[in-house]
Amino acid sequence: MKDWFRKGEHWIWFSASAVSVSVVLVFGLLAMIAYKGLLHFWAHDVHSYPVSNSSGQIEYVVGELHDTKLKLVADPTKPDVMNEVPEYLIKVGNRDVYGMDFKWINSLNVDSSRVEVAENITVIERFEWGNVYGQLDSMKLNGKVVASGDAVLPKLTELVEKGTELNEEIHHIEKVVIGGINYKIEQLRLEQKKLEANGEFDDAARVELESEVKVLNEEFASLQGSIQALYDQANGLGEVVLSVAGGHQVAVKVKQIVRFWQPNNMAVTEKVGFFFSSIGHFLTDDPREANTEGGVFPAIVGTVTMVLLMTILVTPLGVVAAVYMSEYAKEGPLLRMVRISINNLAGVPSIVFGIFGLGFFVYIIGGSIDDLFYGYAAPSPVFGTPGLLWASLTMALLTLPVVIVSTQEGLSRIPRALREGGLALGATKFETIKRIVLPMATPAIMTGLILAIARAAGEVAPLMLVGVVKMAPALPIDFNAPFIHLDNKFMHLGFHIYDVGFQSPNVEASQPLVYATSLLLVIIIVGLNLGAIMIRNRLRERYKSLDN
Amino acid sequence: MAELTSFSMNRASDKLSLDKEKIAIEVKDWNLYYGSKRALHGVTMKLPENRVTAFIGPSGCGKSTLLRCFNRMNDLIDTVSIDGQMLLHGEDMYSKAMNVSALRRRVGMVFQKPNPFPKSIFENVCYGLRLQGVKDKQVLDETVEWALRGANLWGEVKDRLDDNALSLSGGQQQRLCIARAIAIKPEVLLLDEPTSALDPISTLAVEELIFELKKDFTILIVTHNMQQAARVSDYTAFMYMGDLVEYTDTDSLFTNPKLKQTEDYISGRYG
């Protein structure tokens, strides 16, 4: 035993257990997020719960079991004893009928032997008002029944397919085509303001601009016509009537249907297919219902664009600063102080960077840009308001220390012999750094970028101040030149998690979405990092034999 | 091998003398200080053209420091200060008008440890040319072949010029560094213990190469292997504690040293 301590085995065990605890924590967290997040996409069975109410009558509650909690309830026979009684949270949907999507039921009131998987329950996901749970009753068009009984399901399938097509077409025209026209009209309006401000708005310019606007307006009008036609077509698809628990009937317009499924009739393979199609919807759809439903596509685009733009901004700045500090600056108290400051910068709370970004980038720099170049657009700001560019710049500033420090480390690891080799061949110091030192330091620079990406993609607080919004009207990248709109506000997955999880009116409903979004954010960060790691490993391969 | 034995015999037959040589570099009363510490004490010597001059002496005697003065490598160290004069073909190497990069193109250097760049063999050899802005593919090809042949490496690498230079063996890497140095056709070639990191076979290859190269270049070599100095050099300078103790043709220095200090060192009584 004495020997055991003398060999330091206890320290080895201690450090090994510390590592295991960390690994278990990390993987436990990831597993929990993955489980809870992915569960959101599964087609859960819909149960029917017979609940006896206060007057002893039985009411049926139909829905998905969402959560179970233990509640302390006084024992009916002995009032001083408290029993733990399970309570079920059931997602019943039909918000328009019940007012709430969720219902708590006490297990004491449920005859558990009579809980059953309700037959032929159809779940309809709507663009508004959440899900409907009920049994198909009939299809109606203009108040007349066009299908009933067994004929409803095939008819509904056919019509929903058509409705989806029409909706996609409408969405495309509204967002992309009309959005593009609006963008152009807005540009022309600004052009006119600019000419007016410069005093160059003469008759010729007026005629030209007006004719351009006229062309666009005509295009717009004709598009509106075709959209109206599409709307009429969509309305012409009629509605489906369902009977829902509680003896109500609910009519759902076909054009309102995102999709529908019958979970209790689905085989496992069908459920797997449904699972992947749900993930597809989540990744490619816009958010609906104050972000609590639908997909997160704009947030994905926003996050990735912001991170890539940040990388483009932080790399040259960090590398150049590191090169100056480790290659050119004279060692001394000043340089030491700069180094200490940079290291400390990494520890500054991120919200401070956010406030700095808002004050300096948005108001001072952005405001000055507006004054100098966009004075004609006043009073509406162009760059003097939070946006993609300022968010990326703030993030670049936030991650700058990491890039500088790791680049410096990489530079200091390059053998003196190689620099001398370059110099001895008549290269100047600059040429040696450019052609030999920097290329060899790229793996270290990449390491810095990997850390920077991980930090920037996960940051939320500063972004709220400098450009991220709950709901952005347009994507920061689109098909309108110049394709990337640096002044646009954008959505971000991290903020989306905060917003959906803590700011939404329907926290219970959005909880799975929070897990799913978190999982997606983790996957995106891991993906971006893996990309950077792969590039780094290829670079390392090239220089690997130098290390010996 | 055959060449090696024959050249030592050749040399014995015609007696060398510094007075008869054309002079490449002239050093006059050269002092060098690291901070306040004086590392070279008034070195004065003439280095002959197209000959191999070896610098020997115990560690820390200043031989490498002196060698690095010939291409102003010591400029890189902030604490170094110098006085005295150093002339390359009569031109003051340390004058303000002298372009250091241009000087280093005229005085090439090969280091103790092979230091090829992590690029292809081809790019390593033509690095100096590219720096000078040479872009003509044919010129580059010809020069690379010429330099690699000159460094006795062509046969071994001609089929894999695009391979990474780091995949070569240590001896090949050192010859590649020599090829890289001679590709820009310097007047003087400085070799700082070029074989100390190599195995005996590679050492032999480099020594043979030195003998070949002196036809075209003035070669200055630092070594602490006295046999090597005796084998490859025409002239030898013995240095001790920053002083140039004895400097004469190699045969005389090794067979008939004038000073007791030199004799003690070459016979291995101290060092």
Boltz contact constraints between the chains, C-beta under 6 A:
constraints:
  - contact:
      token1: [A, 417]
      token2: [B, 111]
      max_distance: 6.0
  - contact:
      token1: [A, 417]
      token2: [B, 113]
      max_distance: 6.0
  - contact:
      token1: [A, 417]
      token2: [B, 115]
      max_distance: 6.0
  - contact:
      token1: [A, 418]
      token2: [B, 115]
      max_distance: 6.0
  - contact:
      token1: [A, 421]
      token2: [B, 115]
      max_distance: 6.0
  - contact:
      token1: [A, 424]
      token2: [B, 104]
      max_distance: 6.0
  - contact:
      token1: [A, 424]
      token2: [B, 109]
      max_distance: 6.0
  - contact:
      token1: [A, 425]
      token2: [B, 127]
      max_distance: 6.0
  - contact:
      token1: [A, 425]
      token2: [B, 128]
      max_distance: 6.0
  - contact:
      token1: [A, 426]
      token2: [B, 101]
      max_distance: 6.0
  - contact:
      token1: [A, 426]
      token2: [B, 104]
      max_distance: 6.0
  - contact:
      token1: [A, 426]
      token2: [B, 105]
      max_distance: 6.0
  - contact:
      token1: [A, 426]
      token2: [B, 131]
      max_distance: 6.0
  - contact:
      token1: [A, 427]
      token2: [B, 131]
      max_distance: 6.0
  - contact:
      token1: [A, 428]
      token2: [B, 101]
      max_distance: 6.0
  - contact:
      token1: [A, 436]
      token2: [B, 117]
      max_distance: 6.0
  - contact:
      token1: [A, 543]
      token2: [B, 118]
      max_distance: 6.0
  - contact:
      token1: [A, 545]
      token2: [B, 166]
      max_distance: 6.0
  - contact:
      token1: [A, 546]
      token2: [B, 118]
      max_distance: 6.0
